[in-house]
Amino acid sequence: MKTIKTLSVAAVAALSLMSFGSFAQSISVTSSTLDGAEAKIAAQAQQHGEQYKITEANTNNLVHMTAELYK
């Protein structure tokens, strides 16, 4: 039983370290147009040397856009 607990703790620790390195950074911007919001996200991605994937866009009075940056 003690061996199983030790192995479980070691497995959880190893998986948490692996997944920590693979998390993408989430960013949000606002603009008056969709093109303007995407341009802001593209500029931030370029600044960090990363690519981006838009995950959300909302167009009420202003455009609010969220994206994930990843390598």
PDB file of N, CA, C and O in Angstrom:
ATOM      1  N   MET A   1       0.828  -1.193   0.000  1.00  0.00           N
ATOM      2  CA  MET A   1       0.000   0.000   0.000  1.00  0.00           C
ATOM      3  C   MET A   1       0.869   1.252   0.000  1.00  0.00           C
ATOM      4  O   MET A   1       0.565   2.215  -0.703  1.00  0.00           O
ATOM      5  N   LYS A   2       1.949   1.247   0.784  1.00  0.00           N
ATOM      6  CA  LYS A   2       2.823   2.413   0.849  1.00  0.00           C
ATOM      7  C   LYS A   2       3.491   2.659  -0.503  1.00  0.00           C
ATOM      8  O   LYS A   2       3.685   3.806  -0.905  1.00  0.00           O
ATOM      9  N   THR A   3       3.842   1.579  -1.202  1.00  0.00           N
ATOM     10  CA  THR A   3       4.482   1.700  -2.509  1.00  0.00           C
ATOM     11  C   THR A   3       3.528   2.340  -3.513  1.00  0.00           C
ATOM     12  O   THR A   3       3.948   3.168  -4.321  1.00  0.00           O
ATOM     13  N   ILE A   4       2.261   1.968  -3.471  1.00  0.00           N
ATOM     14  CA  ILE A   4       1.278   2.529  -4.394  1.00  0.00           C
ATOM     15  C   ILE A   4       1.113   4.029  -4.146  1.00  0.00           C
ATOM     16  O   ILE A   4       1.040   4.802  -5.102  1.00  0.00           O
ATOM     17  N   LYS A   5       1.054   4.449  -2.892  1.00  0.00           N
ATOM     18  CA  LYS A   5       0.929   5.873  -2.580  1.00  0.00           C
ATOM     19  C   LYS A   5       2.149   6.639  -3.067  1.00  0.00           C
ATOM     20  O   LYS A   5       2.018   7.730  -3.621  1.00  0.00           O
ATOM     21  N   THR A   6       3.344   6.070  -2.864  1.00  0.00           N
ATOM     22  CA  THR A   6       4.579   6.727  -3.293  1.00  0.00           C
ATOM     23  C   THR A   6       4.599   6.861  -4.811  1.00  0.00           C
ATOM     24  O   THR A   6       4.969   7.911  -5.336  1.00  0.00           O
ATOM     25  N   LEU A   7       4.205   5.810  -5.513  1.00  0.00           N
ATOM     26  CA  LEU A   7       4.182   5.861  -6.973  1.00  0.00           C
ATOM     27  C   LEU A   7       3.127   6.860  -7.468  1.00  0.00           C
ATOM     28  O   LEU A   7       3.354   7.569  -8.448  1.00  0.00           O
ATOM     29  N   SER A   8       1.991   6.913  -6.797  1.00  0.00           N
ATOM     30  CA  SER A   8       0.941   7.851  -7.184  1.00  0.00           C
ATOM     31  C   SER A   8       1.398   9.292  -7.014  1.00  0.00           C
ATOM     32  O   SER A   8       1.164  10.132  -7.883  1.00  0.00           O
ATOM     33  N   VAL A   9       2.047   9.572  -5.900  1.00  0.00           N
ATOM     34  CA  VAL A   9       2.541  10.931  -5.656  1.00  0.00           C
ATOM     35  C   VAL A   9       3.600  11.291  -6.684  1.00  0.00           C
ATOM     36  O   VAL A   9       3.607  12.414  -7.187  1.00  0.00           O
ATOM     37  N   ALA A  10       4.493  10.368  -7.008  1.00  0.00           N
ATOM     38  CA  ALA A  10       5.533  10.626  -7.996  1.00  0.00           C
ATOM     39  C   ALA A  10       4.918  10.865  -9.381  1.00  0.00           C
ATOM     40  O   ALA A  10       5.363  11.747 -10.116  1.00  0.00           O
ATOM     41  N   ALA A  11       3.895  10.080  -9.733  1.00  0.00           N
ATOM     42  CA  ALA A  11       3.248  10.242 -11.035  1.00  0.00           C
ATOM     43  C   ALA A  11       2.543  11.590 -11.125  1.00  0.00           C
ATOM     44  O   ALA A  11       2.646  12.270 -12.146  1.00  0.00           O
ATOM     45  N   VAL A  12       1.841  11.982 -10.090  1.00  0.00           N
ATOM     46  CA  VAL A  12       1.144  13.275 -10.084  1.00  0.00           C
ATOM     47  C   VAL A  12       2.154  14.410 -10.188  1.00  0.00           C
ATOM     48  O   VAL A  12       1.926  15.371 -10.922  1.00  0.00           O
ATOM     49  N   ALA A  13       3.251  14.316  -9.474  1.00  0.00           N
ATOM     50  CA  ALA A  13       4.281  15.356  -9.526  1.00  0.00           C
ATOM     51  C   ALA A  13       4.873  15.462 -10.931  1.00  0.00           C
ATOM     52  O   ALA A  13       5.068  16.566 -11.440  1.00  0.00           O
ATOM     53  N   ALA A  14       5.156  14.334 -11.550  1.00  0.00           N
ATOM     54  CA  ALA A  14       5.738  14.348 -12.899  1.00  0.00           C
ATOM     55  C   ALA A  14       4.749  14.928 -13.907  1.00  0.00           C
ATOM     56  O   ALA A  14       5.136  15.737 -14.751  1.00  0.00           O
ATOM     57  N   LEU A  15       3.491  14.532 -13.834  1.00  0.00           N
ATOM     58  CA  LEU A  15       2.490  15.060 -14.769  1.00  0.00           C
ATOM     59  C   LEU A  15       2.250  16.547 -14.573  1.00  0.00           C
ATOM     60  O   LEU A  15       2.037  17.271 -15.546  1.00  0.00           O
ATOM     61  N   SER A  16       2.282  17.011 -13.337  1.00  0.00           N
ATOM     62  CA  SER A  16       2.064  18.438 -13.105  1.00  0.00           C
ATOM     63  C   SER A  16       3.216  19.270 -13.651  1.00  0.00           C
ATOM     64  O   SER A  16       3.000  20.382 -14.134  1.00  0.00           O
ATOM     65  N   LEU A  17       4.422  18.753 -13.582  1.00  0.00           N
ATOM     66  CA  LEU A  17       5.563  19.472 -14.154  1.00  0.00           C
ATOM     67  C   LEU A  17       5.471  19.515 -15.671  1.00  0.00           C
ATOM     68  O   LEU A  17       5.784  20.535 -16.285  1.00  0.00           O
ATOM     69  N   MET A  18       5.046  18.418 -16.273  1.00  0.00           N
ATOM     70  CA  MET A  18       4.926  18.381 -17.729  1.00  0.00           C
ATOM     71  C   MET A  18       3.845  19.336 -18.206  1.00  0.00           C
ATOM     72  O   MET A  18       4.062  20.073 -19.167  1.00  0.00           O
ATOM     73  N   SER A  19       2.698  19.341 -17.565  1.00  0.00           N
ATOM     74  CA  SER A  19       1.620  20.188 -18.023  1.00  0.00           C
ATOM     75  C   SER A  19       1.892  21.664 -17.731  1.00  0.00           C
ATOM     76  O   SER A  19       1.420  22.528 -18.469  1.00  0.00           O
ATOM     77  N   PHE A  20       2.644  21.969 -16.672  1.00  0.00           N
ATOM     78  CA  PHE A  20       2.972  23.359 -16.354  1.00  0.00           C
ATOM     79  C   PHE A  20       3.729  24.009 -17.501  1.00  0.00           C
ATOM     80  O   PHE A  20       3.480  25.173 -17.814  1.00  0.00           O
ATOM     81  N   GLY A  21       4.641  23.292 -18.130  1.00  0.00           N
ATOM     82  CA  GLY A  21       5.423  23.845 -19.223  1.00  0.00           C
ATOM     83  C   GLY A  21       4.636  24.020 -20.507  1.00  0.00           C
ATOM     84  O   GLY A  21       5.050  24.775 -21.386  1.00  0.00           O
ATOM     85  N   SER A  22       3.502  23.330 -20.632  1.00  0.00           N
ATOM     86  CA  SER A  22       2.759  23.399 -21.875  1.00  0.00           C
ATOM     87  C   SER A  22       1.593  24.387 -21.836  1.00  0.00           C
ATOM     88  O   SER A  22       0.889  24.528 -22.836  1.00  0.00           O
ATOM     89  N   PHE A  23       1.366  25.075 -20.714  1.00  0.00           N
ATOM     90  CA  PHE A  23       0.274  26.029 -20.634  1.00  0.00           C
ATOM     91  C   PHE A  23       0.544  27.229 -21.533  1.00  0.00           C
ATOM     92  O   PHE A  23       1.665  27.733 -21.604  1.00  0.00           O
ATOM     93  N   ALA A  24      -0.491  27.669 -22.207  1.00  0.00           N
ATOM     94  CA  ALA A  24      -0.399  28.864 -23.041  1.00  0.00           C
ATOM     95  C   ALA A  24      -0.742  30.083 -22.196  1.00  0.00           C
ATOM     96  O   ALA A  24      -1.482  29.997 -21.215  1.00  0.00           O
ATOM     97  N   GLN A  25      -0.189  31.213 -22.599  1.00  0.00           N
ATOM     98  CA  GLN A  25      -0.491  32.465 -21.915  1.00  0.00           C
ATOM     99  C   GLN A  25      -1.740  33.062 -22.546  1.00  0.00           C
ATOM    100  O   GLN A  25      -1.825  33.162 -23.770  1.00  0.00           O
ATOM    101  N   SER A  26      -2.696  33.455 -21.740  1.00  0.00           N
ATOM    102  CA  SER A  26      -3.937  34.047 -22.227  1.00  0.00           C
ATOM    103  C   SER A  26      -3.834  35.570 -22.149  1.00  0.00           C
ATOM    104  O   SER A  26      -3.394  36.123 -21.141  1.00  0.00           O
ATOM    105  N   ILE A  27      -4.247  36.240 -23.232  1.00  0.00           N
ATOM    106  CA  ILE A  27      -4.236  37.701 -23.260  1.00  0.00           C
ATOM    107  C   ILE A  27      -5.595  38.199 -23.734  1.00  0.00           C
ATOM    108  O   ILE A  27      -6.296  37.498 -24.464  1.00  0.00           O
ATOM    109  N   SER A  28      -5.968  39.402 -23.323  1.00  0.00           N
ATOM    110  CA  SER A  28      -7.214  40.036 -23.739  1.00  0.00           C
ATOM    111  C   SER A  28      -6.931  41.464 -24.175  1.00  0.00           C
ATOM    112  O   SER A  28      -6.087  42.148 -23.595  1.00  0.00           O
ATOM    113  N   VAL A  29      -7.642  41.902 -25.198  1.00  0.00           N
ATOM    114  CA  VAL A  29      -7.501  43.276 -25.693  1.00  0.00           C
ATOM    115  C   VAL A  29      -8.885  43.826 -26.009  1.00  0.00           C
ATOM    116  O   VAL A  29      -9.853  43.075 -26.120  1.00  0.00           O
ATOM    117  N   THR A  30      -8.966  45.145 -26.151  1.00  0.00           N
ATOM    118  CA  THR A  30     -10.186  45.799 -26.626  1.00  0.00           C
ATOM    119  C   THR A  30      -9.830  46.756 -27.750  1.00  0.00           C
ATOM    120  O   THR A  30      -8.728  47.301 -27.806  1.00  0.00           O
ATOM    121  N   SER A  31     -10.782  46.943 -28.634  1.00  0.00           N
ATOM    122  CA  SER A  31     -10.593  47.847 -29.768  1.00  0.00           C
ATOM    123  C   SER A  31     -11.968  48.211 -30.306  1.00  0.00           C
ATOM    124  O   SER A  31     -12.978  47.655 -29.875  1.00  0.00           O
ATOM    125  N   SER A  32     -12.004  49.137 -31.238  1.00  0.00           N
ATOM    126  CA  SER A  32     -13.282  49.533 -31.824  1.00  0.00           C
ATOM    127  C   SER A  32     -13.679  48.628 -32.994  1.00  0.00           C
ATOM    128  O   SER A  32     -14.836  48.633 -33.415  1.00  0.00           O
ATOM    129  N   THR A  33     -12.718  47.846 -33.523  1.00  0.00           N
ATOM    130  CA  THR A  33     -13.010  46.945 -34.644  1.00  0.00           C
ATOM    131  C   THR A  33     -12.386  45.576 -34.396  1.00  0.00           C
ATOM    132  O   THR A  33     -11.462  45.438 -33.594  1.00  0.00           O
ATOM    133  N   LEU A  34     -12.905  44.565 -35.098  1.00  0.00           N
ATOM    134  CA  LEU A  34     -12.314  43.224 -35.018  1.00  0.00           C
ATOM    135  C   LEU A  34     -10.874  43.223 -35.535  1.00  0.00           C
ATOM    136  O   LEU A  34      -9.988  42.614 -34.935  1.00  0.00           O
ATOM    137  N   ASP A  35     -10.653  43.913 -36.654  1.00  0.00           N
ATOM    138  CA  ASP A  35      -9.300  43.986 -37.216  1.00  0.00           C
ATOM    139  C   ASP A  35      -8.320  44.645 -36.253  1.00  0.00           C
ATOM    140  O   ASP A  35      -7.175  44.212 -36.124  1.00  0.00           O
ATOM    141  N   GLY A  36      -8.781  45.695 -35.580  1.00  0.00           N
ATOM    142  CA  GLY A  36      -7.923  46.387 -34.624  1.00  0.00           C
ATOM    143  C   GLY A  36      -7.572  45.509 -33.437  1.00  0.00           C
ATOM    144  O   GLY A  36      -6.434  45.522 -32.969  1.00  0.00           O
ATOM    145  N   ALA A  37      -8.548  44.740 -32.945  1.00  0.00           N
ATOM    146  CA  ALA A  37      -8.293  43.845 -31.821  1.00  0.00           C
ATOM    147  C   ALA A  37      -7.317  42.747 -32.217  1.00  0.00           C
ATOM    148  O   ALA A  37      -6.398  42.423 -31.465  1.00  0.00           O
ATOM    149  N   GLU A  38      -7.519  42.173 -33.403  1.00  0.00           N
ATOM    150  CA  GLU A  38      -6.600  41.120 -33.844  1.00  0.00           C
ATOM    151  C   GLU A  38      -5.197  41.671 -34.082  1.00  0.00           C
ATOM    152  O   GLU A  38      -4.209  40.983 -33.823  1.00  0.00           O
ATOM    153  N   ALA A  39      -5.103  42.891 -34.566  1.00  0.00           N
ATOM    154  CA  ALA A  39      -3.783  43.506 -34.774  1.00  0.00           C
ATOM    155  C   ALA A  39      -3.049  43.675 -33.438  1.00  0.00           C
ATOM    156  O   ALA A  39      -1.837  43.475 -33.361  1.00  0.00           O
ATOM    157  N   LYS A  40      -3.790  44.043 -32.391  1.00  0.00           N
ATOM    158  CA  LYS A  40      -3.169  44.183 -31.068  1.00  0.00           C
ATOM    159  C   LYS A  40      -2.669  42.836 -30.550  1.00  0.00           C
ATOM    160  O   LYS A  40      -1.582  42.745 -29.981  1.00  0.00           O
ATOM    161  N   ILE A  41      -3.471  41.794 -30.752  1.00  0.00           N
ATOM    162  CA  ILE A  41      -3.059  40.457 -30.313  1.00  0.00           C
ATOM    163  C   ILE A  41      -1.851  39.993 -31.115  1.00  0.00           C
ATOM    164  O   ILE A  41      -0.906  39.439 -30.553  1.00  0.00           O
ATOM    165  N   ALA A  42      -1.878  40.217 -32.430  1.00  0.00           N
ATOM    166  CA  ALA A  42      -0.743  39.825 -33.274  1.00  0.00           C
ATOM    167  C   ALA A  42       0.533  40.541 -32.856  1.00  0.00           C
ATOM    168  O   ALA A  42       1.610  39.944 -32.864  1.00  0.00           O
ATOM    169  N   ALA A  43       0.423  41.813 -32.489  1.00  0.00           N
ATOM    170  CA  ALA A  43       1.595  42.575 -32.055  1.00  0.00           C
ATOM    171  C   ALA A  43       2.161  42.018 -30.754  1.00  0.00           C
ATOM    172  O   ALA A  43       3.378  41.911 -30.601  1.00  0.00           O
ATOM    173  N   GLN A  44       1.276  41.659 -29.809  1.00  0.00           N
ATOM    174  CA  GLN A  44       1.757  41.088 -28.545  1.00  0.00           C
ATOM    175  C   GLN A  44       2.389  39.723 -28.767  1.00  0.00           C
ATOM    176  O   GLN A  44       3.398  39.396 -28.143  1.00  0.00           O
ATOM    177  N   ALA A  45       1.804  38.927 -29.649  1.00  0.00           N
ATOM    178  CA  ALA A  45       2.374  37.611 -29.951  1.00  0.00           C
ATOM    179  C   ALA A  45       3.757  37.768 -30.581  1.00  0.00           C
ATOM    180  O   ALA A  45       4.692  37.048 -30.231  1.00  0.00           O
ATOM    181  N   GLN A  46       3.878  38.703 -31.503  1.00  0.00           N
ATOM    182  CA  GLN A  46       5.167  38.933 -32.159  1.00  0.00           C
ATOM    183  C   GLN A  46       6.204  39.421 -31.154  1.00  0.00           C
ATOM    184  O   GLN A  46       7.371  39.036 -31.227  1.00  0.00           O
ATOM    185  N   GLN A  47       5.787  40.257 -30.226  1.00  0.00           N
ATOM    186  CA  GLN A  47       6.679  40.780 -29.195  1.00  0.00           C
ATOM    187  C   GLN A  47       7.250  39.652 -28.329  1.00  0.00           C
ATOM    188  O   GLN A  47       8.402  39.714 -27.899  1.00  0.00           O
ATOM    189  N   HIS A  48       6.439  38.627 -28.079  1.00  0.00           N
ATOM    190  CA  HIS A  48       6.874  37.494 -27.271  1.00  0.00           C
ATOM    191  C   HIS A  48       7.482  36.377 -28.115  1.00  0.00           C
ATOM    192  O   HIS A  48       7.932  35.366 -27.576  1.00  0.00           O
ATOM    193  N   GLY A  49       7.498  36.557 -29.442  1.00  0.00           N
ATOM    194  CA  GLY A  49       8.037  35.534 -30.330  1.00  0.00           C
ATOM    195  C   GLY A  49       7.183  34.278 -30.359  1.00  0.00           C
ATOM    196  O   GLY A  49       7.704  33.169 -30.478  1.00  0.00           O
ATOM    197  N   GLU A  50       5.873  34.450 -30.250  1.00  0.00           N
ATOM    198  CA  GLU A  50       4.971  33.304 -30.198  1.00  0.00           C
ATOM    199  C   GLU A  50       3.859  33.447 -31.228  1.00  0.00           C
ATOM    200  O   GLU A  50       3.691  34.500 -31.844  1.00  0.00           O
ATOM    201  N   GLN A  51       3.109  32.374 -31.400  1.00  0.00           N
ATOM    202  CA  GLN A  51       1.937  32.380 -32.257  1.00  0.00           C
ATOM    203  C   GLN A  51       0.714  32.591 -31.382  1.00  0.00           C
ATOM    204  O   GLN A  51       0.822  32.567 -30.156  1.00  0.00           O
ATOM    205  N   TYR A  52      -0.442  32.797 -31.987  1.00  0.00           N
ATOM    206  CA  TYR A  52      -1.646  33.001 -31.194  1.00  0.00           C
ATOM    207  C   TYR A  52      -2.833  32.269 -31.805  1.00  0.00           C
ATOM    208  O   TYR A  52      -2.867  31.973 -32.999  1.00  0.00           O
ATOM    209  N   LYS A  53      -3.803  31.989 -30.944  1.00  0.00           N
ATOM    210  CA  LYS A  53      -5.077  31.407 -31.369  1.00  0.00           C
ATOM    211  C   LYS A  53      -6.176  32.181 -30.658  1.00  0.00           C
ATOM    212  O   LYS A  53      -6.210  32.222 -29.428  1.00  0.00           O
ATOM    213  N   ILE A  54      -7.066  32.789 -31.415  1.00  0.00           N
ATOM    214  CA  ILE A  54      -8.168  33.550 -30.825  1.00  0.00           C
ATOM    215  C   ILE A  54      -9.165  32.564 -30.225  1.00  0.00           C
ATOM    216  O   ILE A  54      -9.617  31.633 -30.891  1.00  0.00           O
ATOM    217  N   THR A  55      -9.497  32.785 -28.959  1.00  0.00           N
ATOM    218  CA  THR A  55     -10.408  31.877 -28.265  1.00  0.00           C
ATOM    219  C   THR A  55     -11.779  32.496 -28.021  1.00  0.00           C
ATOM    220  O   THR A  55     -12.739  31.777 -27.746  1.00  0.00           O
ATOM    221  N   GLU A  56     -11.884  33.822 -28.119  1.00  0.00           N
ATOM    222  CA  GLU A  56     -13.161  34.493 -27.843  1.00  0.00           C
ATOM    223  C   GLU A  56     -13.142  35.883 -28.441  1.00  0.00           C
ATOM    224  O   GLU A  56     -12.120  36.568 -28.418  1.00  0.00           O
ATOM    225  N   ALA A  57     -14.277  36.294 -28.975  1.00  0.00           N
ATOM    226  CA  ALA A  57     -14.442  37.670 -29.442  1.00  0.00           C
ATOM    227  C   ALA A  57     -15.876  38.091 -29.163  1.00  0.00           C
ATOM    228  O   ALA A  57     -16.817  37.351 -29.449  1.00  0.00           O
ATOM    229  N   ASN A  58     -16.035  39.284 -28.603  1.00  0.00           N
ATOM    230  CA  ASN A  58     -17.349  39.805 -28.248  1.00  0.00           C
ATOM    231  C   ASN A  58     -17.465  41.212 -28.820  1.00  0.00           C
ATOM    232  O   ASN A  58     -16.580  42.045 -28.623  1.00  0.00           O
ATOM    233  N   THR A  59     -18.546  41.468 -29.520  1.00  0.00           N
ATOM    234  CA  THR A  59     -18.718  42.778 -30.146  1.00  0.00           C
ATOM    235  C   THR A  59     -19.985  43.457 -29.636  1.00  0.00           C
ATOM    236  O   THR A  59     -21.006  43.473 -30.324  1.00  0.00           O
ATOM    237  N   ASN A  60     -19.918  44.011 -28.442  1.00  0.00           N
ATOM    238  CA  ASN A  60     -21.013  44.846 -27.956  1.00  0.00           C
ATOM    239  C   ASN A  60     -20.743  46.262 -28.447  1.00  0.00           C
ATOM    240  O   ASN A  60     -20.817  46.494 -29.654  1.00  0.00           O
ATOM    241  N   ASN A  61     -20.438  47.206 -27.590  1.00  0.00           N
ATOM    242  CA  ASN A  61     -20.072  48.556 -28.036  1.00  0.00           C
ATOM    243  C   ASN A  61     -18.631  48.600 -28.514  1.00  0.00           C
ATOM    244  O   ASN A  61     -18.307  49.316 -29.462  1.00  0.00           O
ATOM    245  N   LEU A  62     -17.773  47.841 -27.863  1.00  0.00           N
ATOM    246  CA  LEU A  62     -16.376  47.684 -28.266  1.00  0.00           C
ATOM    247  C   LEU A  62     -16.114  46.212 -28.523  1.00  0.00           C
ATOM    248  O   LEU A  62     -16.877  45.350 -28.088  1.00  0.00           O
ATOM    249  N   VAL A  63     -15.036  45.931 -29.228  1.00  0.00           N
ATOM    250  CA  VAL A  63     -14.635  44.540 -29.449  1.00  0.00           C
ATOM    251  C   VAL A  63     -13.742  44.126 -28.287  1.00  0.00           C
ATOM    252  O   VAL A  63     -12.761  44.801 -27.976  1.00  0.00           O
ATOM    253  N   HIS A  64     -14.086  43.018 -27.650  1.00  0.00           N
ATOM    254  CA  HIS A  64     -13.238  42.424 -26.623  1.00  0.00           C
ATOM    255  C   HIS A  64     -12.813  41.076 -27.164  1.00  0.00           C
ATOM    256  O   HIS A  64     -13.658  40.247 -27.501  1.00  0.00           O
ATOM    257  N   MET A  65     -11.491  40.845 -27.254  1.00  0.00           N
ATOM    258  CA  MET A  65     -10.981  39.617 -27.834  1.00  0.00           C
ATOM    259  C   MET A  65      -9.971  38.997 -26.887  1.00  0.00           C
ATOM    260  O   MET A  65      -9.146  39.689 -26.291  1.00  0.00           O
ATOM    261  N   THR A  66     -10.051  37.673 -26.760  1.00  0.00           N
ATOM    262  CA  THR A  66      -9.120  36.919 -25.930  1.00  0.00           C
ATOM    263  C   THR A  66      -8.423  35.896 -26.824  1.00  0.00           C
ATOM    264  O   THR A  66      -9.035  35.303 -27.713  1.00  0.00           O
ATOM    265  N   ALA A  67      -7.138  35.705 -26.568  1.00  0.00           N
ATOM    266  CA  ALA A  67      -6.366  34.731 -27.351  1.00  0.00           C
ATOM    267  C   ALA A  67      -5.357  34.050 -26.432  1.00  0.00           C
ATOM    268  O   ALA A  67      -5.035  34.543 -25.351  1.00  0.00           O
ATOM    269  N   GLU A  68      -4.871  32.904 -26.895  1.00  0.00           N
ATOM    270  CA  GLU A  68      -3.805  32.194 -26.200  1.00  0.00           C
ATOM    271  C   GLU A  68      -2.535  32.302 -27.030  1.00  0.00           C
ATOM    272  O   GLU A  68      -2.544  32.069 -28.239  1.00  0.00           O
ATOM    273  N   LEU A  69      -1.446  32.658 -26.364  1.00  0.00           N
ATOM    274  CA  LEU A  69      -0.142  32.686 -27.013  1.00  0.00           C
ATOM    275  C   LEU A  69       0.536  31.352 -26.752  1.00  0.00           C
ATOM    276  O   LEU A  69       0.481  30.824 -25.642  1.00  0.00           O
ATOM    277  N   TYR A  70       1.177  30.810 -27.785  1.00  0.00           N
ATOM    278  CA  TYR A  70       1.900  29.554 -27.627  1.00  0.00           C
ATOM    279  C   TYR A  70       3.109  29.540 -28.560  1.00  0.00           C
ATOM    280  O   TYR A  70       3.161  30.270 -29.550  1.00  0.00           O
ATOM    281  N   LYS A  71       4.053  28.714 -28.228  1.00  0.00           N
ATOM    282  CA  LYS A  71       5.281  28.620 -29.043  1.00  0.00           C
ATOM    283  C   LYS A  71       5.072  27.772 -30.253  1.00  0.00           C
ATOM    284  O   LYS A  71       5.997  27.587 -31.044  1.00  0.00           O
TER     285      LYS A  71
END
